[in-house]
Amino acid sequence: METDLSENGHRSRRDRRIDGEWEDRRERRRRTERRESDDAGEGNDRDDKRERRRRGNRDDSDDDDDEREALRRERRDEDEDGGDRVERRRKDVRKENDDERDDRRDRRRKNETRVDDDDERDDKRKRRRRHEGESDDRKERKRREDDDEKLHKRRNDEREFRDRLDRYNDGKEGNDDNRKDTRQRVGDDKYGKEKNRKDSAQEDGAVKANEDSKVQNQDGDSTTDLAKLGRSGGVYIPPFKLARMMKEVQDKSSVEYQRMTWDALRKSINGLVNKVNAANLKNIIPELFAENLIRGRGLFCRSCMKSQMASPGFTDVFAALVAVVNTKFPEVGDLLLRRIILQLQRAYKRNDKPQLLAAVKFIAHLVNQQIVHELIALELLTVLLEKPTDDSVEVAVGFVTECGSMLQDLCPRGLHGIFERFRGILHEGEIDKRVQFLIESLFALRKAKFQGYQAVRPELDLVEQEDQLTHEVSLSDTIDPEIALDIFKPDPNFLENERKYEELKKAILGEESEGGEDSGAESEDEDEDEDEESEEEDEEQMKIKDETETNLINLRRTIYLTIMSSVDFEEAGHKLLKIKLEPGQEMELCIMLLECCSQERTYLRYYGLLGQRFCMINKIHQENFEKCFVQQYSMIHRLETNKLRNVAKFFAHLLGTDALPWHCLAYIRLTEEDTTSSSRIFIKILFQEMSEHLGIRLLNERLNDPTMQESLESIFPKDNPKNTRFAINFFTSIGLGGITENMREYLKNMPRLIMQQQKPVSESDESGRSSSSESSESESESTSSSSEESDDSRRKQRKRRR
């Protein structure tokens, strides 16, 4: 009984303890629910969280029931098994409970984080939708603003177009009828509005009434058709139809007929100017003089400027055309010059480089044709170089390149001042490297006397210097371009002016233009025979010329591959001699050999031996290498140091082996003014290599050879003590002072030589006095002879005493 009571007591205690534990758990759960309910916010999202938590609590309650059932089972097992097993099971249960508790906590945290992530995603979606809506509103607003601007601009363009048409058709005379007619045409053709159509119908009646009152004796229908078709800017009329309409017009002084002749004159001048070139210039000039250039001088100037702007390569052709017209009509040349200067000023202010280059080039060729005075060219260069920039210096270099040959003949002092300004810009070094190279190439071109840039080509030299009229307009003057000459204006004395120009045209072109039709019929057969013969000769002489230079490129490729693939110079020379060169292509072989030599990292004796072999084989190659020497020295400032060294050693090898004649050294002038740093390095390497190859003694002998003195005067100058000292110091600094002994002696004896040169001058001055002093000379001779005798007797006495 006692064991049963103790067991029952233990069981009641356990039950109580288990019940107490469950009550504590429930209390904890209630507290957590209260906290979550207090922390929860308003909204549907918070309700979802609560619902999820309630579901979780239900699951927890179910789990509690399961735990309770498990405890009861444990009690039964304890009764059956004993205390140890019960303790083990308790520990296992606690572990399981702790694990389940941790799992529940993890699940709750995951649910909370998932809810927070959903909230963040919803917020992001709302923000994105709001931003997209704002961007759509902005795009819509911008599109509306662009449409409003386009509409406003189109309306302004329409108003300007209407005003321009009104002004053009009025002809500055206030013709209301033409204005109404223009508005009618604009309204019908361009805009097509019903209101304009109604207004134009009313105005059409008034216009027809006015035309009927003006033209009483003529047919009203034909006059209105001519008025509509003859107006410029209207419907296009073929030339044959326009000519037929002009023949049908009875009143040659009417405004409609004058407008039709104006359109025909404009088209004819534009066509002649656009098709002119160096070959057909002599044929275009008579056709151009056949047109009324006095009436159409504004059209001619405008057409010349537009064509030159479109194709600057034909600037010299347009300048030659203007030169011929200027001999007969000087007002045309003056008008063209004023308009070009105005175009130049506008382009200079607007920084419009293409237009400025075109205007400057046109002025340069007008200077070459002596239509424009050379002072304008110097003034233009002064303006461009006053505040030098990269673009202004480039434009100035281009201008001097085009007309430097003519300026050298007309005003050498002014051109020298411009080149001094170029030199100062070069020394300042504030401009780009590319522009500095342009200035250096300009100095080289001046040194070569502008070779390749002659002032006027022989086929364009059509005017004698005595017949040409030169115009002077300063860049600072106020210029009137006379734009009104480009617009049609009725002429009250139209017929009389046309008759005067016909007489002037006969005086310019001669009577042959009229009588040529009668005499031409008689000599048609002879001309046909001559034309056939000339065509046959032309066919025989005609040859296809490759302007793409494909053959030249292939030749250079072959030479390069042959040079680079050969083992030694003998093999290379043997292969290169097998290449078939056309007459004039021998120079390409020398150029490619020199180019390959300059591209090497270090100088290879292979190229010098190959060049020596070619110079020894054919004299043509020797002459070509001389030309290459002159070209390389003139452009030596463009080479890098490595290329410069290779080229100098190559030519030193040719000179040292006598493959190249030494008189090519005459091109080098060793003075401080005529050399640059690059050219001095070239001369230094050249002479040092020659001294190593020949030796200083043999080199000195070759340089002192009497036959070589003329060629070496420029390297060893004796014209000025300053240049002589510079040459001596240069050779001494490079370690070749031994070849300057003659110059040192000359520099020491220079005062004595100057005195000897001055003595003949003094003797010539005293020759006139010699005749007057002959008697005194005879007396002095007698006295001198007596004195000499006395001196001889004294010497004899002294010898005896000794």
ZAVO-288416 format. One line per field, with one value per residue (C-alpha): x, y, z; residue number from 0; residue in one letter. Coordinates in steps of 0.2 Angstrom, whole numbers, always signed. Each point is the difference from the previous one (the first is absolute). Last residue first. Layout:
x <- c(X ...) $
y <- c(Y ...) $
z <- c(Z ...) $
num <- c(NUM ...) $
residu <- c(a ...) $
This chain:
x <- c(+693 +5 -1 -18 -5 +8 -10 -17 +3 +4 -16 -11 +7 -4 -18 -2 +5 -13 -14 +4 -1 -16 -8 +4 -8 -16 -2 +0 -13 -12 -13 -2 -2 -15 -13 +6 -3 -19 +4 +14 -13 -12 +13 +5 -18 +0 +17 -6 -15 +12 +11 -15 -6 +17 -5 -17 +7 +13 -14 -11 +15 +3 -19 +2 +10 -14 -10 -6 -18 +3 +15 -11 -13 +12 +9 -17 -6 +16 -1 -18 +4 +16 -11 +2 +12 -13 +7 -16 -7 +17 +1 -6 +11 +15 -1 +11 +14 +0 +0 -15 +8 +16 -9 -9 +15 +9 -16 -2 -11 -14 +1 +2 -15 -10 +4 -4 -18 -4 +4 -8 -16 +0 +2 -15 -10 +5 -4 +11 -1 +2 +15 +9 +5 -8 -3 -5 +18 +2 -7 +17 +7 -5 -9 +8 +16 +2 -1 -14 -11 +4 -3 -17 -5 +7 -10 -16 +2 +3 -15 -11 +5 -1 -18 -2 -10 +14 +10 -13 +13 +14 -11 -5 +18 +7 -14 +4 +18 -6 -10 +16 +10 -15 +1 +19 -3 +10 +11 -14 -10 +14 +3 -18 +1 +16 -8 -16 +9 +11 -15 -4 -9 -19 -4 -13 +13 +8 -17 -4 +17 -3 -18 +5 +15 -11 -15 +12 +3 -18 +2 +2 -9 +9 +1 +6 +15 +12 -9 +4 +19 +1 -9 +12 +15 -6 -2 -13 -15 -18 +0 +6 -11 -15 +2 +3 -15 -11 +6 -4 -17 -3 +6 -11 -16 +4 -19 +2 +5 +2 -7 +8 -6 +13 -6 -18 +4 +9 -15 -11 +11 -1 -19 -2 +11 -11 -15 +7 +4 -18 -8 +10 -13 -14 +11 +2 -19 -1 +16 -6 -9 +12 +15 -5 +10 -1 +3 -7 -15 -4 +1 -13 -11 +2 -6 -15 -5 +2 -12 -13 +0 -1 -14 +9 -10 +9 +5 +11 +19 +5 -9 +14 +11 +14 +3 +17 +5 +19 +11 +4 +7 -6 +13 -4 +12 -4 +8 +4 +19 +3 -7 -15 -2 +12 -12 +9 +17 -5 +0 +10 +10 -2 +11 +16 -3 +18 +7 +5 -18 -7 +12 -6 -18 +4 +6 -16 -11 +11 -4 -18 +0 +10 -14 +3 +8 +18 +6 +14 -12 -11 +16 +5 -17 +2 +16 -8 -13 +14 +9 -16 -1 +18 -2 -15 -5 +12 -1 -19 -3 +9 -8 -18 -6 +12 -2 -19 +2 +12 -11 -15 +10 +6 -18 -6 +14 -2 +11 -6 +7 +4 -17 -1 +18 -3 -16 +10 +14 -13 -9 +17 +2 -14 -14 -3 +19 -4 +10 -9 -16 +7 +3 -17 -9 +11 -4 -19 +0 +10 -11 -16 +8 +6 -16 +6 -15 +10 +13 -15 -8 +16 +4 -17 +1 +17 -7 -15 +12 +11 -14 -7 +17 +2 -17 +3 +16 -11 +12 +16 -10 -8 +17 +6 -17 +2 +18 -6 -13 +13 +12 -14 -3 +5 -11 -16 -16 +7 +7 -17 -9 +12 -1 -19 -1 +12 -9 -17 +5 +8 -17 -4 +17 +4 -13 +4 +11 +15 -3 -1 +16 +8 -6 +11 +16 -4 -3 +16 +3 -18 -17 -16 -7 +4 -9 -16 -1 +1 -13 -12 +1 -2 -15 -8 +3 -6 -17 -1 +3 -14 -12 +5 -4 +13 -1 -18 -5 +4 -1 +18 +3 -13 +9 +16 -8 -7 +17 +8 -13 -11 +0 -15 +3 +15 +4 -15 -1 -14 -13 +3 +1 -17 -8 +6 -6 -18 -2 +4 +8 -7 -7 +14 +0 -19 -2 +15 -9 -17 +9 +9 -17 -9 +15 -1 -17 +5 +15 -10 -11 +15 +9 -15 -1 +18 +12 +16 +14 -8 -16 +5 +17 -7 -13 +12 +11 -14 -4 +18 +1 -15 +6 +16 +9 +15 +14 -1 -17 +2 +15 -7 -16 +9 +11 -15 -9 +15 +3 -18 +1 +17 -8 -15 +12 +10 -15 -7 +17 +2 -18 +4 +16 -9 -14 +14 +9 -17 -3 +17 -1 -17 +7 +15 -12 -10 +15 +6 -16 +0 +17 -4 -15 +10 +14 -12 -8 +17 +4 -16 +3 +17 -7 -12 +13 +11 -15 -3 +18 +1 -15 +7 +16 -9 -10 +16 +8 -15 -1 +19 -3 -15 +10 +14 -12 -8 +17 +4 -16 +2 +17 -8 -14 +12 +10 -16 -9 -7 -19 -5 +12 -8 -17 +6 +9 -16 -8 +14 -2 -19 +5 +12 -12 -12 +13 +4 -18 +1 +15 -9 -13 +12 +8 -17 -2 +17 -5 -16 +9 +12 -14 -8 +16 +0 -18 +4 +3 +15 +6 +11 -14 -7 +17 +3 -16 +3 +17 -8 -13 +13 +10 -16 -3 +17 -1 -17 +8 +14 -12 -10 +16 +5 -18 +0 +17 -5 -16 +10 +13 -14 -8 +16 +2 -17 +2 +17 -9 -14) $
y <- c(+477 +17 -5 -6 +16 +10 -11 +3 +19 +0 -10 +13 +15 -9 -3 +18 +6 -12 +6 +18 -3 -10 +14 +12 -11 -2 +19 +2 -13 +7 +8 -16 -11 +10 -8 -17 +4 -6 -16 -4 +3 -13 -12 +1 -4 -18 -2 +7 -12 -14 +5 +0 -17 -8 -8 -6 -7 -10 -6 -5 -9 -10 -5 -18 -4 +6 -15 -5 +5 +16 +5 -2 +11 +13 +2 +1 +14 +9 +1 +5 +15 +4 +2 -6 -14 -14 -18 -10 +13 +1 -19 -1 +13 -6 -18 +2 +7 -15 +6 -11 -15 +3 +3 -17 -9 +7 -3 -18 -6 -10 +7 +18 -3 -7 +16 +11 -7 -2 +19 +6 -9 +6 +18 -3 -5 +14 +13 +7 +15 +14 -7 -4 -16 +0 -17 -1 +0 -17 -7 +4 -15 -12 -16 -17 +8 -13 +13 +9 -15 -6 +18 +0 -16 +6 +16 -9 -12 +14 +10 -15 -3 +18 +2 +8 +15 +13 -9 +6 +10 -12 -15 +9 +5 -18 -8 +11 -6 -18 +2 +7 -16 -11 +7 -2 -19 -14 +9 +9 -16 -9 +15 -1 -18 +2 +14 -10 -16 +11 +0 +15 -3 -2 -1 +11 +12 -13 -6 +17 +3 -16 +5 +17 -6 -13 +12 +12 -13 +1 +14 -11 -17 -12 -18 -9 -11 +13 -2 -18 +2 +15 -10 -15 +11 +9 -15 -13 +8 +0 +18 +8 -11 +3 +19 +0 -10 +10 +16 -7 -5 +18 +7 -11 +4 +19 +4 +12 -14 +9 -8 +6 +12 +5 -11 +4 +19 -2 -8 +14 +13 -7 -2 +18 +7 -9 +7 +18 +0 -6 +13 +15 +8 -2 +8 +16 +4 -4 +8 +17 +3 -6 +6 +18 +1 -8 +15 +14 -11 -3 +19 +3 -14 +8 +17 -9 -8 +16 +9 -14 +0 +18 -1 -14 -12 -7 -18 -4 -4 +18 +5 -9 +15 -7 +17 +0 +11 +0 -9 -14 +12 +0 +2 -6 -4 +1 -12 +6 +3 -16 -10 -11 -18 -9 -14 -13 +5 -3 +16 +3 -16 -11 -15 +9 +14 +6 -16 +10 +7 -18 -5 +15 -5 -18 +7 +10 -15 -10 +13 -2 -18 +2 +12 +18 +8 -4 +18 -4 -5 +16 +10 -9 +3 +19 +0 -9 +14 +13 -9 +1 +18 +2 -11 +11 -5 -14 -10 +5 -9 -16 +1 +0 -18 -5 +17 -2 -18 +6 +14 -12 -12 +15 +5 -17 -4 +18 +15 +17 +12 -15 +0 +19 +2 -13 +9 +17 -8 -8 +17 +9 -12 +8 -11 -3 -5 -17 -7 +12 -7 -17 +5 +8 -16 -10 +12 -1 -19 -2 +12 -9 -17 +9 +8 +9 +11 +16 -7 -7 +17 +10 -13 +2 +19 -2 -12 +12 +15 -9 -6 +18 +6 -14 +4 +19 -3 -6 -4 -4 -7 -13 -8 +0 -7 -15 -2 +1 -13 -12 +4 -5 -17 -10 +10 -9 +5 +17 +4 -4 +11 +14 +0 -1 +15 +10 -4 +3 +17 +4 -4 +16 +5 -18 -1 -17 -2 +4 -17 -9 +8 -5 -18 -6 +7 -8 -17 -9 +9 -3 +9 -11 +9 +18 -3 -8 +13 +14 -8 -3 +18 +7 -10 +5 +18 -1 -7 +14 +13 -8 +1 +18 +5 +8 -13 +3 -14 -15 -16 -1 +0 -14 -10 +2 -5 -15 -5 +3 -11 +10 -4 +7 +15 +6 +12 +8 -4 -13 +10 +16 -9 -8 +16 +8 -14 +1 +19 +1 +17 +17 +5 -8 +11 +1 -19 -4 +11 -9 -17 +4 +6 -16 -10 +9 -7 -18 +2 +4 -15 -11 +7 -4 -18 -4 -8 +4 -2 +1 +10 +12 +3 +3 +12 +9 +2 +7 +12 +6 +2 +11 +11 +5 +10 +4 -10 -14 -4 -18 -2 +9 -10 -16 +4 +5 -16 -11 +10 -3 -18 -2 +8 -12 -15 +6 +2 -17 -8 +9 -6 -18 +0 +7 -14 -13 +7 -1 -18 -5 +8 -8 -17 +3 +4 -15 -11 +7 -3 -18 -3 +7 -11 -15 +4 +1 -16 -9 +8 -7 -17 +0 +5 -14 -13 +7 -3 -18 -4 +6 -10 -16 +2 +3 -16 -10 +6 -6 -16 -3 +5 -11 -15 +3 +1 -16 -9 +6 -6 -16 -3 +5 -12 -14 +3 +1 -17 -9 -2 +14 +11 -6 +5 +17 +1 -3 +14 +11 -4 +4 +16 +3 -4 +12 +13 -2 +3 +16 +4 -3 +11 +13 +0 +2 +15 +7 -2 +9 +14 +2 +1 +13 +10 +0 +6 +15 +7 -4 -15 +4 -1 -16 -7 +4 -7 -16 -2 +3 -13 -13 +3 -3 -16 -7 +4 -9 -15 +0 +0 -14 -10 +4 -5 -16 -4 +3 -10 -15 +1 +0 -15 -10 +4 -5 -17 -3 +3 -12) $
z <- c(-451 -6 -18 +2 +7 -14 -13 +9 +0 -19 -3 +10 -10 -16 +6 +6 -17 -9 +12 -3 -19 +2 +11 -13 -13 +11 +3 -19 -2 +13 -11 -10 +16 +7 -12 +5 +19 +0 -10 +13 +14 -7 -4 +19 +6 -5 +7 +17 +0 -4 +15 +12 -6 +2 +17 -6 -16 +11 +10 -15 -8 +17 +1 -4 +15 +12 -4 +18 -1 +10 -12 -15 +7 +7 -17 -9 +12 -2 -19 +1 +12 -11 -15 -18 +4 +2 +3 -3 -14 -8 -2 -18 -6 +9 -6 -16 +11 +12 +18 +5 -8 +9 +17 -2 -4 +16 +11 -5 -15 +8 +18 -7 -12 +15 +10 -15 -2 +18 +3 -15 +4 +18 -6 -12 +15 +11 -14 -13 -12 +14 +9 -15 -9 -17 -6 -19 -5 +8 -17 -7 +9 -14 +7 -2 +6 +13 +14 -8 -1 +17 +7 -9 +9 +17 -1 -5 +15 +13 -6 +1 +18 +5 -8 -17 -4 +3 -14 -13 -11 +4 -6 -16 -4 +4 -10 -15 +1 +2 -17 -8 +5 -5 -17 -1 +0 +7 +12 +8 +1 +9 +12 +5 +4 +10 +10 +3 +7 +11 +12 +10 +16 +4 -19 -7 -8 -11 -6 -5 -9 -10 -4 -6 -11 -9 -2 -9 -14 -4 -13 -15 +5 +11 -3 +16 -4 +6 +17 +1 -3 +12 +14 -3 +1 +15 +11 +5 -10 +7 +6 -16 -11 +10 +0 -19 -4 +12 -9 -17 +6 +6 -16 -10 +10 -2 +0 -15 -12 -16 -16 -16 -13 -13 -14 +4 +0 -17 -7 +7 -7 -17 +1 +6 -14 -13 +8 +1 -18 -4 +11 -7 -11 +13 +13 -10 +1 +19 +5 -6 +16 +13 -12 +3 +15 +17 +11 -13 -4 +18 +3 -14 +7 +17 -6 -8 +16 +10 -13 +1 +19 +3 +14 +8 +11 +15 +2 +15 +0 -3 +16 +10 -3 +11 +8 +9 +15 +0 +12 -12 -12 -19 -14 -18 -13 -19 -12 -18 +4 +8 -15 +3 -4 +13 +4 -12 +7 +18 +10 +17 +0 +14 -4 +5 +11 -1 +8 +16 +0 +0 +14 +10 -4 +6 +16 +2 -3 +12 +14 -5 +4 +16 +7 +4 +15 -6 +1 -12 -14 +3 -2 -16 -7 +4 -9 -15 -1 +1 -14 -11 +3 -6 -15 -7 -18 -4 +17 +1 -17 +6 +17 -7 +4 +13 +9 +1 +7 +13 +5 +2 +11 +10 +3 +4 +13 +8 -3 +6 -13 -12 -9 -1 -6 -14 -6 +0 -10 -13 -1 -4 -14 -10 -7 -18 -2 -6 +15 +11 -6 +4 +18 +2 -6 +13 +14 -4 -1 +16 +9 -5 +6 +17 +5 +16 -1 +0 -12 -11 -1 -4 -14 -7 +0 -9 -13 -3 -2 -12 -11 -1 -6 -12 -8 +0 -10 -15 -15 +8 +15 -10 -5 +18 +7 -11 +6 +18 -4 -7 +15 +12 -8 +15 +11 -7 +9 +7 -18 -8 +13 -2 -19 +0 +11 -10 -16 +7 +6 -17 -8 -8 -5 -4 -14 -7 -16 +11 +9 -17 -5 +17 +0 -15 +7 +17 -8 +6 +16 +6 -2 +2 +15 -6 -17 +8 +14 -13 -12 +14 +7 -18 -4 +17 -4 -18 +7 +13 -14 -10 +15 +4 -18 -11 -14 -3 -13 +10 -11 -1 +19 +1 -13 +10 +16 -8 -7 +17 +10 +12 +19 +9 +11 +9 -14 -9 -18 +1 +10 -10 -16 +3 +5 -16 -11 +8 -1 -19 -3 -4 +17 +11 +16 +3 -3 +12 +13 -2 +0 +17 +7 -5 +7 +16 +4 -5 +10 +16 -3 -3 +15 +11 -6 +4 -13 +9 -13 -17 +2 +14 -8 -17 +7 +11 -16 -10 +14 +1 -19 +0 +14 -9 +14 -10 +9 -13 +7 -5 +11 +15 -1 -2 +15 +11 -4 +3 +17 +5 -4 +9 +15 +0 -2 +15 +10 -5 +4 +16 +5 -5 +10 +15 -1 -2 +16 +10 -6 +4 +17 +4 -5 +11 +15 -3 -1 +16 +9 -7 +6 +17 +2 -6 +12 +14 -4 -1 +17 +8 -7 +7 +17 -1 -5 +15 +12 -7 +1 +18 +5 -8 +9 +16 -3 -4 +16 +10 -9 +4 +18 +2 -8 +12 +14 -6 -1 +18 +6 -8 +8 +17 -3 -4 +15 +11 -4 -15 +3 +11 -10 -17 +6 +5 -16 -10 +10 -5 -18 +0 +8 -14 -14 +8 +1 -19 -4 +10 -10 -16 +6 +4 -17 -8 +12 -6 -18 +3 +9 -14 -12 +10 +0 -19 -1 +10 +17 +10 +11 +15 +13 -8 -1 +18 +6 -10 +9 +16 -3 -6 +16 +11 -10 +3 +19 +0 -8 +12 +15 -7 -2 +18 +6 -9 +7 +17 -2 -6 +14 +12 -9 +1 +18 +4 -10 +9 +17 -5) $
num <- c(801 800 799 798 797 796 795 794 793 792 791 790 789 788 787 786 785 784 783 782 781 780 779 778 777 776 775 774 773 772 771 770 769 768 767 766 765 764 763 762 761 760 759 758 757 756 755 754 753 752 751 750 749 748 747 746 745 744 743 742 741 740 739 738 737 736 735 734 733 732 731 730 729 728 727 726 725 724 723 722 721 720 719 718 717 716 715 714 713 712 711 710 709 708 707 706 705 704 703 702 701 700 699 698 697 696 695 694 693 692 691 690 689 688 687 686 685 684 683 682 681 680 679 678 677 676 675 674 673 672 671 670 669 668 667 666 665 664 663 662 661 660 659 658 657 656 655 654 653 652 651 650 649 648 647 646 645 644 643 642 641 640 639 638 637 636 635 634 633 632 631 630 629 628 627 626 625 624 623 622 621 620 619 618 617 616 615 614 613 612 611 610 609 608 607 606 605 604 603 602 601 600 599 598 597 596 595 594 593 592 591 590 589 588 587 586 585 584 583 582 581 580 579 578 577 576 575 574 573 572 571 570 569 568 567 566 565 564 563 562 561 560 559 558 557 556 555 554 553 552 551 550 549 548 547 546 545 544 543 542 541 540 539 538 537 536 535 534 533 532 531 530 529 528 527 526 525 524 523 522 521 520 519 518 517 516 515 514 513 512 511 510 509 508 507 506 505 504 503 502 501 500 499 498 497 496 495 494 493 492 491 490 489 488 487 486 485 484 483 482 481 480 479 478 477 476 475 474 473 472 471 470 469 468 467 466 465 464 463 462 461 460 459 458 457 456 455 454 453 452 451 450 449 448 447 446 445 444 443 442 441 440 439 438 437 436 435 434 433 432 431 430 429 428 427 426 425 424 423 422 421 420 419 418 417 416 415 414 413 412 411 410 409 408 407 406 405 404 403 402 401 400 399 398 397 396 395 394 393 392 391 390 389 388 387 386 385 384 383 382 381 380 379 378 377 376 375 374 373 372 371 370 369 368 367 366 365 364 363 362 361 360 359 358 357 356 355 354 353 352 351 350 349 348 347 346 345 344 343 342 341 340 339 338 337 336 335 334 333 332 331 330 329 328 327 326 325 324 323 322 321 320 319 318 317 316 315 314 313 312 311 310 309 308 307 306 305 304 303 302 301 300 299 298 297 296 295 294 293 292 291 290 289 288 287 286 285 284 283 282 281 280 279 278 277 276 275 274 273 272 271 270 269 268 267 266 265 264 263 262 261 260 259 258 257 256 255 254 253 252 251 250 249 248 247 246 245 244 243 242 241 240 239 238 237 236 235 234 233 232 231 230 229 228 227 226 225 224 223 222 221 220 219 218 217 216 215 214 213 212 211 210 209 208 207 206 205 204 203 202 201 200 199 198 197 196 195 194 193 192 191 190 189 188 187 186 185 184 183 182 181 180 179 178 177 176 175 174 173 172 171 170 169 168 167 166 165 164 163 162 161 160 159 158 157 156 155 154 153 152 151 150 149 148 147 146 145 144 143 142 141 140 139 138 137 136 135 134 133 132 131 130 129 128 127 126 125 124 123 122 121 120 119 118 117 116 115 114 113 112 111 110 109 108 107 106 105 104 103 102 101 100 99 98 97 96 95 94 93 92 91 90 89 88 87 86 85 84 83 82 81 80 79 78 77 76 75 74 73 72 71 70 69 68 67 66 65 64 63 62 61 60 59 58 57 56 55 54 53 52 51 50 49 48 47 46 45 44 43 42 41 40 39 38 37 36 35 34 33 32 31 30 29 28 27 26 25 24 23 22 21 20 19 18 17 16 15 14 13 12 11 10 9 8 7 6 5 4 3 2 1 0) $
residu <- c(r r r k r q k r r s d d s e e s s s s t s e s e s e s s e s s s s r g s e d s e s v p k q q q m i l r p m n k l y e r m n e t i g g l g i s t f f n i a f r t n k p n d k p f i s e l s e q m t p d n l r e n l l r i g l h e s m e q f l i k i f i r s s s t t d e e t l r i y a l c h w p l a d t g l l h a f f k a v n r l k n t e l r h i m s y q q v f c k e f n e q h i k n i m c f r q g l l g y y r l y t r e q s c c e l l m i c l e m e q g p e l k i k l l k h g a e e f d v s s m i t l y i t r r l n i l n t e t e d k i k m q e e d e e e s e e d e d e d e d e s e a g s d e g g e s e e g l i a k k l e e y k r e n e l f n p d p k f i d l a i e p d i t d s l s v e h t l q d e q e v l d l e p r v a q y g q f k a k r l a f l s e i l f q v r k d i e g e h l i g r f r e f i g h l g r p c l d q l m s g c e t v f g v a v e v s d d t p k e l l v t l l e l a i l e h v i q q n v l h a i f k v a a l l q p k d n r k y a r q l q l i i r r l l l d g v e p f k t n v v a v l a a f v d t f g p s a m q s k m c s r c f l g r g r i l n e a f l e p i i n k l n a a n v k n v l g n i s k r l a d w t m r q y e v s s k d q v e k m m r a l k f p p i y v g g s r g l k a l d t t s d g d q n q v k s d e n a k v a g d e q a s d k r n k e k g y k d d g v r q r t d k r n d d n g e k g d n y r d l r d r f e r e d n r r k h l k e d d d e r r k r e k r d d s e g e h r r r r k r k d d r e d d d d v r t e n k r r r d r r d d r e d d n e k r v d k r r r e v r d g g d e d e d r r e r r l a e r e d d d d d s d d r n g r r r r e r k d d r d n g e g a d d s e r r e t r r r r e r r d e w e g d i r r d r r s r h g n e s l d t e m) $
